[in-house]
Amino acid sequence: MNVFITGANRGIGLGFVNHYLNQGCNVWATYRSDIGGLAQIDDERLRMLQWDVTDDQTVSFLESLALPDRIDLLINNAGIYGPKNGSGQAFDTVTAATMNEVFDVDCVGALRVSQLLADRLKAAKGVIANMSSKMGSSADNTSGGCYAYRAAKAALVIVSRSMAIDLAPNGVRVITLHPGWVSTDMTNNAGLIDVATSVAGLTKVIANIDHYEPGAFVAFDGKMVPF
């Protein structure tokens, strides 16, 4: 199986890389600038690619990467939180620049990558898994704040749903994921679960994608996330 993972140099992305390599898959792992934990992996089935999901790449860029003709699974994991200081995403202080930066990475980036890899996914009748967050759930928002991150992750749920509908005739299935509150750099290692627990659950959800409706928003434990 050919697996393509964005934001794969650390945290959950790196966990996905290790999982699918252990499953015997060929893995294409992207990073923006820092190769991070990928440098510690010695496996001929791993290909590391520098790819910033905010760049508007072309078909010629893809050709330069020598990607396979078929991609069975695309995991759009690349994402940023934005300012971690609470005031940076508060109602009185969040800026348009912050909103646009986070939205570009967390939502538009997933769409860009999916558009570029669409023909390869169609050829394999593959799966697209978009990494959102329960913080993008309107129903779950009882504390406010975090304007940029919440909005971008909410938008990604809608984008995933549209992708699921539009790509269904080509046999491509799409799902949206919530990884849980995971101990990573993004959470300052203050999460409730570790990367291994999150990835074990997420990969099980992906493997059972046909049990969910197209574009469903599903947590790592297999439960639906209200939107």
CYANA upper distance limits for C-alpha pairs under 8 A (distance plus 0.5 A):
  1 MET  CA     24 GLY  CA      8.37
  1 MET  CA     25 CYS  CA      5.49
  1 MET  CA     26 ASN  CA      6.65
  1 MET  CA     71 ILE  CA      8.22
  1 MET  CA     72 ASP  CA      6.54
  1 MET  CA     73 LEU  CA      8.41
  2 ASN  CA     25 CYS  CA      6.54
  2 ASN  CA     26 ASN  CA      5.42
  2 ASN  CA     27 VAL  CA      6.57
  2 ASN  CA     28 TRP  CA      8.29
  2 ASN  CA     68 PRO  CA      8.46
  2 ASN  CA     70 ARG  CA      7.69
  2 ASN  CA     71 ILE  CA      5.64
  2 ASN  CA     72 ASP  CA      5.76
  2 ASN  CA     73 LEU  CA      7.08
  3 VAL  CA     20 TYR  CA      8.08
  3 VAL  CA     25 CYS  CA      7.37
  3 VAL  CA     26 ASN  CA      6.62
  3 VAL  CA     27 VAL  CA      5.33
  3 VAL  CA     28 TRP  CA      6.70
  3 VAL  CA     71 ILE  CA      6.72
  3 VAL  CA     72 ASP  CA      6.51
  3 VAL  CA     73 LEU  CA      5.30
  3 VAL  CA     74 LEU  CA      6.50
  3 VAL  CA     75 ILE  CA      8.26
  4 PHE  CA     27 VAL  CA      6.37
  4 PHE  CA     28 TRP  CA      5.21
  4 PHE  CA     29 ALA  CA      6.59
  4 PHE  CA     30 THR  CA      8.50
  4 PHE  CA     71 ILE  CA      7.58
  4 PHE  CA     73 LEU  CA      6.71
  4 PHE  CA     74 LEU  CA      5.31
  4 PHE  CA     75 ILE  CA      6.72
  5 ILE  CA     13 GLY  CA      7.37
  5 ILE  CA     16 PHE  CA      8.17
  5 ILE  CA     17 VAL  CA      7.86
  5 ILE  CA     27 VAL  CA      7.97
  5 ILE  CA     28 TRP  CA      6.74
  5 ILE  CA     29 ALA  CA      5.51
  5 ILE  CA     30 THR  CA      6.78
  5 ILE  CA     74 LEU  CA      6.51
  5 ILE  CA     75 ILE  CA      5.31
  5 ILE  CA     76 ASN  CA      6.75
  5 ILE  CA     77 ASN  CA      7.17
  6 THR  CA     13 GLY  CA      7.53
  6 THR  CA     29 ALA  CA      6.59
  6 THR  CA     30 THR  CA      5.32
  6 THR  CA     31 TYR  CA      7.18
  6 THR  CA     75 ILE  CA      6.98
  6 THR  CA     76 ASN  CA      5.93
  6 THR  CA     77 ASN  CA      5.75
  6 THR  CA     78 ALA  CA      5.62
  7 GLY  CA     13 GLY  CA      6.16
  7 GLY  CA     14 LEU  CA      8.46
  7 GLY  CA     29 ALA  CA      7.99
  7 GLY  CA     30 THR  CA      6.21
  7 GLY  CA     31 TYR  CA      5.75
  7 GLY  CA     32 ARG  CA      7.71
  7 GLY  CA     76 ASN  CA      8.20
  7 GLY  CA     77 ASN  CA      5.99
  7 GLY  CA     78 ALA  CA      4.40
  7 GLY  CA     79 GLY  CA      7.52
  8 ALA  CA     12 ILE  CA      8.02
  8 ALA  CA     13 GLY  CA      4.48
  8 ALA  CA     14 LEU  CA      5.24
  8 ALA  CA     15 GLY  CA      8.49
  8 ALA  CA     16 PHE  CA      8.11
  8 ALA  CA     17 VAL  CA      7.31
  8 ALA  CA     29 ALA  CA      5.93
  8 ALA  CA     30 THR  CA      6.06
  8 ALA  CA     31 TYR  CA      6.43
  8 ALA  CA     38 LEU  CA      8.08
  8 ALA  CA     77 ASN  CA      7.91
  8 ALA  CA     78 ALA  CA      7.89
  9 ASN  CA     13 GLY  CA      6.95
  9 ASN  CA     14 LEU  CA      5.88
  9 ASN  CA     29 ALA  CA      8.10
  9 ASN  CA     30 THR  CA      7.67
  9 ASN  CA     31 TYR  CA      6.18
  9 ASN  CA     34 ASP  CA      7.78
  9 ASN  CA     35 ILE  CA      6.09
  9 ASN  CA     36 GLY  CA      5.43
  9 ASN  CA     37 GLY  CA      5.87
  9 ASN  CA     38 LEU  CA      5.92
 10 ARG  CA     14 LEU  CA      5.22
 10 ARG  CA     15 GLY  CA      8.06
 10 ARG  CA     36 GLY  CA      6.69
 10 ARG  CA     37 GLY  CA      6.22
 10 ARG  CA     38 LEU  CA      8.14
 11 GLY  CA     15 GLY  CA      6.82
 11 GLY  CA    184 THR  CA      5.99
 11 GLY  CA    185 ASP  CA      7.61
 11 GLY  CA    195 VAL  CA      7.13
 12 ILE  CA     16 PHE  CA      6.73
 12 ILE  CA     77 ASN  CA      8.35
 12 ILE  CA    184 THR  CA      8.22
 12 ILE  CA    195 VAL  CA      6.23
 12 ILE  CA    198 SER  CA      8.14
 12 ILE  CA    199 VAL  CA      7.23
 13 GLY  CA     17 VAL  CA      6.93
 13 GLY  CA     77 ASN  CA      6.64
 13 GLY  CA     78 ALA  CA      8.16
 14 LEU  CA     18 ASN  CA      6.86
 14 LEU  CA     37 GLY  CA      7.45
 14 LEU  CA     38 LEU  CA      7.62
 15 GLY  CA     19 HIS  CA      6.67
 15 GLY  CA    195 VAL  CA      6.87
 15 GLY  CA    196 ALA  CA      7.09
 15 GLY  CA    199 VAL  CA      6.78
 16 PHE  CA     20 TYR  CA      6.68
 16 PHE  CA    199 VAL  CA      6.75
 16 PHE  CA    203 THR  CA      8.47
 17 VAL  CA     21 LEU  CA      6.63
 17 VAL  CA     27 VAL  CA      7.27
 17 VAL  CA     29 ALA  CA      7.57
 18 ASN  CA     22 ASN  CA      6.58
 19 HIS  CA     23 GLN  CA      6.87
 19 HIS  CA    199 VAL  CA      8.19
 20 TYR  CA     24 GLY  CA      7.01
 20 TYR  CA     25 CYS  CA      5.95
 20 TYR  CA     26 ASN  CA      8.19
 20 TYR  CA     27 VAL  CA      7.60
 21 LEU  CA     25 CYS  CA      5.70
 21 LEU  CA     26 ASN  CA      7.21
 21 LEU  CA     27 VAL  CA      7.21
 21 LEU  CA     43 ASP  CA      8.48
 21 LEU  CA     45 ARG  CA      7.71
 21 LEU  CA     46 LEU  CA      8.01
 25 CYS  CA     45 ARG  CA      7.67
 26 ASN  CA     45 ARG  CA      5.33
 26 ASN  CA     46 LEU  CA      6.74
 27 VAL  CA     45 ARG  CA      6.65
 27 VAL  CA     46 LEU  CA      5.46
 27 VAL  CA     47 ARG  CA      6.74
 28 TRP  CA     46 LEU  CA      6.51
 28 TRP  CA     47 ARG  CA      5.27
 28 TRP  CA     48 MET  CA      6.46
 28 TRP  CA     49 LEU  CA      7.50
 29 ALA  CA     46 LEU  CA      7.70
 29 ALA  CA     47 ARG  CA      6.65
 29 ALA  CA     48 MET  CA      5.42
 29 ALA  CA     49 LEU  CA      6.48
 30 THR  CA     48 MET  CA      6.33
 30 THR  CA     49 LEU  CA      5.12
 30 THR  CA     50 GLN  CA      6.00
 30 THR  CA     51 TRP  CA      6.23
 31 TYR  CA     35 ILE  CA      6.57
 31 TYR  CA     48 MET  CA      8.13
 31 TYR  CA     49 LEU  CA      6.95
 31 TYR  CA     50 GLN  CA      5.61
 31 TYR  CA     51 TRP  CA      6.34
 31 TYR  CA     52 ASP  CA      7.54
 32 ARG  CA     50 GLN  CA      6.14
 32 ARG  CA     51 TRP  CA      5.86
 32 ARG  CA     52 ASP  CA      5.22
 32 ARG  CA     53 VAL  CA      8.23
 33 SER  CA     50 GLN  CA      7.24
 33 SER  CA     52 ASP  CA      8.40
 35 ILE  CA     39 ALA  CA      6.79
 37 GLY  CA     41 ILE  CA      7.98
 38 LEU  CA     48 MET  CA      8.15
 42 ASP  CA     46 LEU  CA      8.46
 49 LEU  CA     65 LEU  CA      8.11
 51 TRP  CA     55 ASP  CA      8.47
 53 VAL  CA     78 ALA  CA      8.04
 53 VAL  CA    105 VAL  CA      7.00
 53 VAL  CA    109 GLY  CA      5.28
 53 VAL  CA    110 ALA  CA      7.81
 53 VAL  CA    112 ARG  CA      7.54
 53 VAL  CA    113 VAL  CA      7.25
 54 THR  CA    104 ASP  CA      6.74
 54 THR  CA    105 VAL  CA      6.38
 54 THR  CA    108 VAL  CA      8.11
 54 THR  CA    109 GLY  CA      6.01
 54 THR  CA    112 ARG  CA      8.42
 56 ASP  CA    112 ARG  CA      7.73
 57 GLN  CA     61 PHE  CA      6.62
 57 GLN  CA     62 LEU  CA      8.44
 57 GLN  CA    116 LEU  CA      8.42
 58 THR  CA     62 LEU  CA      7.31
 58 THR  CA    116 LEU  CA      7.99
 59 VAL  CA     63 GLU  CA      6.84
 59 VAL  CA    116 LEU  CA      7.59
 60 SER  CA     64 SER  CA      6.79
 61 PHE  CA     65 LEU  CA      7.22
 62 LEU  CA     66 ALA  CA      7.36
 62 LEU  CA     67 LEU  CA      7.34
 62 LEU  CA    116 LEU  CA      8.31
 63 GLU  CA     67 LEU  CA      7.43
 68 PRO  CA    120 ARG  CA      8.16
 69 ASP  CA    120 ARG  CA      5.91
 69 ASP  CA    123 ALA  CA      7.89
 70 ARG  CA    120 ARG  CA      4.96
 70 ARG  CA    121 LEU  CA      6.59
 70 ARG  CA    122 LYS  CA      8.35
 70 ARG  CA    123 ALA  CA      6.11
 70 ARG  CA    124 ALA  CA      5.67
 71 ILE  CA    117 LEU  CA      8.37
 71 ILE  CA    120 ARG  CA      5.78
 71 ILE  CA    121 LEU  CA      5.56
 71 ILE  CA    123 ALA  CA      8.17
 71 ILE  CA    124 ALA  CA      6.48
 71 ILE  CA    126 GLY  CA      7.03
 72 ASP  CA    121 LEU  CA      6.68
 72 ASP  CA    124 ALA  CA      6.00
 72 ASP  CA    125 LYS  CA      7.50
 72 ASP  CA    126 GLY  CA      4.82
 72 ASP  CA    127 VAL  CA      6.69
 73 LEU  CA    121 LEU  CA      7.95
 73 LEU  CA    126 GLY  CA      6.10
 73 LEU  CA    127 VAL  CA      5.29
 73 LEU  CA    128 ILE  CA      6.43
 73 LEU  CA    129 ALA  CA      8.07
 74 LEU  CA    114 SER  CA      8.31
 74 LEU  CA    121 LEU  CA      8.40
 74 LEU  CA    126 GLY  CA      8.38
 74 LEU  CA    127 VAL  CA      6.75
 74 LEU  CA    128 ILE  CA      5.30
 74 LEU  CA    129 ALA  CA      6.68
 75 ILE  CA    128 ILE  CA      6.50
 75 ILE  CA    129 ALA  CA      5.28
 75 ILE  CA    130 ASN  CA      6.53
 75 ILE  CA    131 MET  CA      7.91
 76 ASN  CA    110 ALA  CA      5.98
 76 ASN  CA    113 VAL  CA      8.26
 76 ASN  CA    128 ILE  CA      7.97
 76 ASN  CA    129 ALA  CA      6.66
 76 ASN  CA    130 ASN  CA      5.36
 76 ASN  CA    131 MET  CA      6.48
 77 ASN  CA    110 ALA  CA      8.49
 77 ASN  CA    130 ASN  CA      7.07
 77 ASN  CA    131 MET  CA      5.69
 78 ALA  CA    105 VAL  CA      7.67
 78 ALA  CA    106 ASP  CA      7.37
 78 ALA  CA    109 GLY  CA      8.33
 78 ALA  CA    110 ALA  CA      8.28
 78 ALA  CA    131 MET  CA      8.48
 79 GLY  CA    102 VAL  CA      8.35
 79 GLY  CA    105 VAL  CA      6.22
 79 GLY  CA    106 ASP  CA      5.29
 80 ILE  CA    102 VAL  CA      6.81
 80 ILE  CA    105 VAL  CA      7.29
 80 ILE  CA    106 ASP  CA      7.06
 80 ILE  CA    149 TYR  CA      8.44
 80 ILE  CA    186 MET  CA      8.23
 81 TYR  CA    102 VAL  CA      7.37
 81 TYR  CA    148 ALA  CA      8.50
 81 TYR  CA    149 TYR  CA      6.20
 81 TYR  CA    186 MET  CA      7.34
 82 GLY  CA     89 GLN  CA      8.43
 82 GLY  CA     98 THR  CA      7.35
 82 GLY  CA    101 GLU  CA      8.32
 82 GLY  CA    102 VAL  CA      6.51
 82 GLY  CA    148 ALA  CA      7.66
 82 GLY  CA    149 TYR  CA      7.29
 83 PRO  CA     88 GLY  CA      5.77
 83 PRO  CA     89 GLN  CA      7.09
 83 PRO  CA     98 THR  CA      8.32
 84 LYS  CA     88 GLY  CA      7.44
 84 LYS  CA     89 GLN  CA      8.40
 85 ASN  CA     89 GLN  CA      8.07
 86 GLY  CA     90 ALA  CA      6.78
 86 GLY  CA    145 GLY  CA      8.34
 86 GLY  CA    146 CYS  CA      7.95
 87 SER  CA     92 ASP  CA      8.45
 87 SER  CA     93 THR  CA      6.64
 87 SER  CA     94 VAL  CA      7.91
 88 GLY  CA     93 THR  CA      6.42
 88 GLY  CA     94 VAL  CA      5.91
 89 GLN  CA     93 THR  CA      6.95
 89 GLN  CA     94 VAL  CA      5.07
 89 GLN  CA     95 THR  CA      8.38
 89 GLN  CA    145 GLY  CA      6.71
 89 GLN  CA    146 CYS  CA      5.34
 89 GLN  CA    147 TYR  CA      5.92
 89 GLN  CA    148 ALA  CA      6.93
 90 ALA  CA     94 VAL  CA      6.00
 90 ALA  CA    145 GLY  CA      5.59
 90 ALA  CA    146 CYS  CA      6.79
 90 ALA  CA    147 TYR  CA      7.19
 91 PHE  CA    145 GLY  CA      7.03
 91 PHE  CA    147 TYR  CA      7.78
 94 VAL  CA     98 THR  CA      7.16
 94 VAL  CA     99 MET  CA      7.90
 94 VAL  CA    147 TYR  CA      7.70
 94 VAL  CA    148 ALA  CA      8.19
 95 THR  CA     99 MET  CA      6.85
 96 ALA  CA    100 ASN  CA      6.54
 97 ALA  CA    101 GLU  CA      6.57
 98 THR  CA    102 VAL  CA      6.74
 98 THR  CA    148 ALA  CA      7.13
 99 MET  CA    103 PHE  CA      6.53
 99 MET  CA    147 TYR  CA      7.97
 99 MET  CA    148 ALA  CA      5.15
 99 MET  CA    149 TYR  CA      8.38
100 ASN  CA    104 ASP  CA      6.40
100 ASN  CA    148 ALA  CA      8.38
101 GLU  CA    105 VAL  CA      7.07
102 VAL  CA    106 ASP  CA      6.37
102 VAL  CA    107 CYS  CA      8.48
102 VAL  CA    148 ALA  CA      6.59
102 VAL  CA    149 TYR  CA      6.95
102 VAL  CA    152 ALA  CA      7.04
103 PHE  CA    107 CYS  CA      5.85
103 PHE  CA    108 VAL  CA      6.96
103 PHE  CA    148 ALA  CA      7.49
103 PHE  CA    149 TYR  CA      8.10
103 PHE  CA    151 ALA  CA      8.00
103 PHE  CA    152 ALA  CA      5.19
104 ASP  CA    108 VAL  CA      5.35
104 ASP  CA    109 GLY  CA      6.35
105 VAL  CA    109 GLY  CA      5.29
105 VAL  CA    110 ALA  CA      8.02
106 ASP  CA    110 ALA  CA      7.30
106 ASP  CA    132 SER  CA      8.47
106 ASP  CA    152 ALA  CA      6.36
106 ASP  CA    153 LYS  CA      7.04
106 ASP  CA    156 LEU  CA      7.79
107 CYS  CA    111 LEU  CA      7.24
107 CYS  CA    152 ALA  CA      6.14
107 CYS  CA    153 LYS  CA      7.17
107 CYS  CA    155 ALA  CA      6.92
107 CYS  CA    156 LEU  CA      5.41
107 CYS  CA    159 VAL  CA      8.22
108 VAL  CA    112 ARG  CA      6.62
108 VAL  CA    156 LEU  CA      8.44
109 GLY  CA    113 VAL  CA      6.79
110 ALA  CA    114 SER  CA      6.62
110 ALA  CA    130 ASN  CA      7.57
110 ALA  CA    156 LEU  CA      8.48
111 LEU  CA    115 GLN  CA      6.56
111 LEU  CA    159 VAL  CA      8.05
112 ARG  CA    116 LEU  CA      6.88
113 VAL  CA    117 LEU  CA      6.70
114 SER  CA    118 ALA  CA      6.15
114 SER  CA    128 ILE  CA      8.25
117 LEU  CA    121 LEU  CA      6.79
118 ALA  CA    122 LYS  CA      6.52
119 ASP  CA    123 ALA  CA      6.63
120 ARG  CA    124 ALA  CA      6.98
121 LEU  CA    125 LYS  CA      6.29
121 LEU  CA    126 GLY  CA      5.42
121 LEU  CA    127 VAL  CA      7.64
121 LEU  CA    172 VAL  CA      7.17
122 LYS  CA    126 GLY  CA      6.90
122 LYS  CA    170 ASN  CA      6.24
122 LYS  CA    171 GLY  CA      7.11
122 LYS  CA    172 VAL  CA      6.49
125 LYS  CA    170 ASN  CA      7.29
125 LYS  CA    171 GLY  CA      5.23
125 LYS  CA    172 VAL  CA      5.36
125 LYS  CA    173 ARG  CA      8.14
126 GLY  CA    171 GLY  CA      7.65
126 GLY  CA    172 VAL  CA      5.54
126 GLY  CA    173 ARG  CA      6.99
127 VAL  CA    172 VAL  CA      6.16
127 VAL  CA    173 ARG  CA      5.32
127 VAL  CA    174 VAL  CA      6.21
127 VAL  CA    175 ILE  CA      8.36
128 ILE  CA    172 VAL  CA      7.94
128 ILE  CA    173 ARG  CA      6.79
128 ILE  CA    174 VAL  CA      5.19
128 ILE  CA    175 ILE  CA      6.93
129 ALA  CA    174 VAL  CA      6.38
129 ALA  CA    175 ILE  CA      5.52
129 ALA  CA    176 THR  CA      6.29
129 ALA  CA    177 LEU  CA      7.36
129 ALA  CA    206 ILE  CA      7.72
130 ASN  CA    156 LEU  CA      8.09
130 ASN  CA    160 SER  CA      7.42
130 ASN  CA    174 VAL  CA      8.19
130 ASN  CA    175 ILE  CA      6.85
130 ASN  CA    176 THR  CA      5.31
130 ASN  CA    177 LEU  CA      6.55
131 MET  CA    176 THR  CA      6.51
131 MET  CA    177 LEU  CA      5.43
131 MET  CA    178 HIS  CA      6.91
131 MET  CA    179 PRO  CA      7.97
132 SER  CA    136 GLY  CA      7.54
132 SER  CA    153 LYS  CA      5.61
132 SER  CA    154 ALA  CA      8.00
132 SER  CA    156 LEU  CA      6.99
132 SER  CA    157 VAL  CA      7.34
132 SER  CA    176 THR  CA      6.81
132 SER  CA    177 LEU  CA      6.03
132 SER  CA    178 HIS  CA      6.03
132 SER  CA    179 PRO  CA      8.36
133 SER  CA    137 SER  CA      8.09
133 SER  CA    153 LYS  CA      6.58
133 SER  CA    177 LEU  CA      7.43
133 SER  CA    178 HIS  CA      5.05
133 SER  CA    179 PRO  CA      7.26
133 SER  CA    180 GLY  CA      8.04
134 LYS  CA    140 ASP  CA      7.53
134 LYS  CA    178 HIS  CA      6.37
134 LYS  CA    180 GLY  CA      8.22
134 LYS  CA    225 VAL  CA      7.35
135 MET  CA    140 ASP  CA      7.65
135 MET  CA    141 ASN  CA      7.30
135 MET  CA    149 TYR  CA      8.15
135 MET  CA    150 ARG  CA      5.85
135 MET  CA    153 LYS  CA      7.61
135 MET  CA    154 ALA  CA      8.25
136 GLY  CA    141 ASN  CA      8.45
136 GLY  CA    149 TYR  CA      8.06
136 GLY  CA    150 ARG  CA      5.07
136 GLY  CA    151 ALA  CA      6.82
136 GLY  CA    152 ALA  CA      7.78
136 GLY  CA    153 LYS  CA      5.13
136 GLY  CA    154 ALA  CA      4.52
136 GLY  CA    155 ALA  CA      8.22
136 GLY  CA    157 VAL  CA      8.33
136 GLY  CA    227 PHE  CA      8.21
137 SER  CA    141 ASN  CA      6.82
137 SER  CA    150 ARG  CA      8.19
137 SER  CA    154 ALA  CA      6.69
137 SER  CA    225 VAL  CA      7.96
137 SER  CA    226 PRO  CA      6.94
137 SER  CA    227 PHE  CA      5.16
138 SER  CA    154 ALA  CA      8.28
138 SER  CA    226 PRO  CA      8.42
138 SER  CA    227 PHE  CA      6.18
139 ALA  CA    226 PRO  CA      6.54
139 ALA  CA    227 PHE  CA      6.18
140 ASP  CA    226 PRO  CA      7.69
140 ASP  CA    227 PHE  CA      8.17
146 CYS  CA    150 ARG  CA      6.34
147 TYR  CA    151 ALA  CA      6.44
148 ALA  CA    152 ALA  CA      6.61
149 TYR  CA    153 LYS  CA      6.66
150 ARG  CA    154 ALA  CA      6.54
151 ALA  CA    155 ALA  CA      6.60
152 ALA  CA    156 LEU  CA      6.78
153 LYS  CA    157 VAL  CA      7.14
154 ALA  CA    158 ILE  CA      7.40
155 ALA  CA    159 VAL  CA      6.74
156 LEU  CA    160 SER  CA      6.47
157 VAL  CA    161 ARG  CA      6.80
157 VAL  CA    176 THR  CA      6.83
157 VAL  CA    215 GLY  CA      8.22
157 VAL  CA    217 PHE  CA      7.49
158 ILE  CA    162 SER  CA      6.85
159 VAL  CA    163 MET  CA      6.62
160 SER  CA    164 ALA  CA      6.56
160 SER  CA    174 VAL  CA      7.06
160 SER  CA    175 ILE  CA      7.26
160 SER  CA    176 THR  CA      6.88
160 SER  CA    215 GLY  CA      5.98
161 ARG  CA    165 ILE  CA      6.93
161 ARG  CA    174 VAL  CA      8.07
161 ARG  CA    175 ILE  CA      8.38
161 ARG  CA    214 PRO  CA      7.33
161 ARG  CA    215 GLY  CA      4.75
161 ARG  CA    216 ALA  CA      7.70
162 SER  CA    166 ASP  CA      6.56
162 SER  CA    215 GLY  CA      8.05
163 MET  CA    167 LEU  CA      6.28
163 MET  CA    174 VAL  CA      7.35
163 MET  CA    215 GLY  CA      8.01
164 ALA  CA    168 ALA  CA      6.36
164 ALA  CA    172 VAL  CA      7.94
164 ALA  CA    173 ARG  CA      6.46
164 ALA  CA    174 VAL  CA      5.39
164 ALA  CA    175 ILE  CA      8.00
164 ALA  CA    214 PRO  CA      5.86
164 ALA  CA    215 GLY  CA      5.66
165 ILE  CA    214 PRO  CA      7.43
165 ILE  CA    215 GLY  CA      8.21
167 LEU  CA    171 GLY  CA      7.23
167 LEU  CA    172 VAL  CA      5.91
167 LEU  CA    173 ARG  CA      7.60
168 ALA  CA    172 VAL  CA      5.85
168 ALA  CA    173 ARG  CA      6.71
173 ARG  CA    209 ILE  CA      8.22
173 ARG  CA    214 PRO  CA      7.15
173 ARG  CA    215 GLY  CA      8.30
174 VAL  CA    214 PRO  CA      6.58
174 VAL  CA    215 GLY  CA      5.70
174 VAL  CA    216 ALA  CA      8.39
175 ILE  CA    206 ILE  CA      8.11
175 ILE  CA    209 ILE  CA      7.59
175 ILE  CA    214 PRO  CA      7.09
175 ILE  CA    215 GLY  CA      5.04
175 ILE  CA    216 ALA  CA      5.90
175 ILE  CA    217 PHE  CA      7.06
175 ILE  CA    218 VAL  CA      8.10
176 THR  CA    215 GLY  CA      6.59
176 THR  CA    216 ALA  CA      6.41
176 THR  CA    217 PHE  CA      5.15
176 THR  CA    218 VAL  CA      6.69
177 LEU  CA    202 LEU  CA      7.75
177 LEU  CA    217 PHE  CA      6.28
177 LEU  CA    218 VAL  CA      5.59
177 LEU  CA    219 ALA  CA      6.17
177 LEU  CA    220 PHE  CA      7.56
178 HIS  CA    217 PHE  CA      7.81
178 HIS  CA    218 VAL  CA      6.53
178 HIS  CA    219 ALA  CA      4.87
178 HIS  CA    220 PHE  CA      6.55
178 HIS  CA    225 VAL  CA      8.30
179 PRO  CA    198 SER  CA      6.19
179 PRO  CA    199 VAL  CA      8.11
179 PRO  CA    202 LEU  CA      7.29
179 PRO  CA    219 ALA  CA      6.54
179 PRO  CA    220 PHE  CA      5.69
180 GLY  CA    192 LEU  CA      8.42
180 GLY  CA    193 ILE  CA      7.82
180 GLY  CA    198 SER  CA      7.16
180 GLY  CA    219 ALA  CA      7.25
180 GLY  CA    220 PHE  CA      6.83
181 TRP  CA    187 THR  CA      8.30
181 TRP  CA    191 GLY  CA      5.36
181 TRP  CA    192 LEU  CA      6.08
181 TRP  CA    193 ILE  CA      6.84
182 VAL  CA    187 THR  CA      7.58
182 VAL  CA    189 ASN  CA      8.00
182 VAL  CA    190 ALA  CA      8.03
182 VAL  CA    191 GLY  CA      4.88
182 VAL  CA    192 LEU  CA      6.45
182 VAL  CA    193 ILE  CA      5.48
182 VAL  CA    194 ASP  CA      5.93
182 VAL  CA    195 VAL  CA      6.63
182 VAL  CA    198 SER  CA      7.49
183 SER  CA    187 THR  CA      6.54
183 SER  CA    188 ASN  CA      7.53
183 SER  CA    189 ASN  CA      4.56
183 SER  CA    190 ALA  CA      5.82
183 SER  CA    191 GLY  CA      4.52
183 SER  CA    192 LEU  CA      7.19
183 SER  CA    193 ILE  CA      6.67
183 SER  CA    194 ASP  CA      5.81
183 SER  CA    195 VAL  CA      7.19
184 THR  CA    188 ASN  CA      6.64
184 THR  CA    189 ASN  CA      5.23
184 THR  CA    190 ALA  CA      8.03
184 THR  CA    191 GLY  CA      7.73
184 THR  CA    194 ASP  CA      8.37
184 THR  CA    195 VAL  CA      7.94
185 ASP  CA    189 ASN  CA      6.27
187 THR  CA    191 GLY  CA      6.72
193 ILE  CA    197 THR  CA      6.87
193 ILE  CA    198 SER  CA      7.38
194 ASP  CA    198 SER  CA      6.96
195 VAL  CA    199 VAL  CA      6.51
196 ALA  CA    200 ALA  CA      6.48
197 THR  CA    201 GLY  CA      6.87
198 SER  CA    202 LEU  CA      6.59
198 SER  CA    220 PHE  CA      6.40
199 VAL  CA    203 THR  CA      6.39
199 VAL  CA    220 PHE  CA      8.05
200 ALA  CA    204 LYS  CA      6.86
200 ALA  CA    220 PHE  CA      8.45
201 GLY  CA    205 VAL  CA      6.87
201 GLY  CA    220 PHE  CA      5.09
201 GLY  CA    221 ASP  CA      6.11
201 GLY  CA    222 GLY  CA      7.74
202 LEU  CA    206 ILE  CA      6.75
202 LEU  CA    219 ALA  CA      7.90
202 LEU  CA    220 PHE  CA      5.13
202 LEU  CA    221 ASP  CA      7.97
202 LEU  CA    222 GLY  CA      8.39
203 THR  CA    207 ALA  CA      6.58
204 LYS  CA    208 ASN  CA      6.75
205 VAL  CA    209 ILE  CA      6.51
205 VAL  CA    218 VAL  CA      8.15
205 VAL  CA    220 PHE  CA      7.44
205 VAL  CA    221 ASP  CA      8.43
205 VAL  CA    222 GLY  CA      6.48
208 ASN  CA    212 TYR  CA      8.23
212 TYR  CA    216 ALA  CA      6.67
216 ALA  CA    224 MET  CA      7.97
217 PHE  CA    224 MET  CA      6.41
217 PHE  CA    225 VAL  CA      6.01
217 PHE  CA    226 PRO  CA      8.15
217 PHE  CA    227 PHE  CA      8.31
218 VAL  CA    222 GLY  CA      6.45
218 VAL  CA    223 LYS  CA      6.16
218 VAL  CA    224 MET  CA      5.03
218 VAL  CA    225 VAL  CA      6.00
219 ALA  CA    223 LYS  CA      5.89
219 ALA  CA    224 MET  CA      6.70
219 ALA  CA    225 VAL  CA      6.80
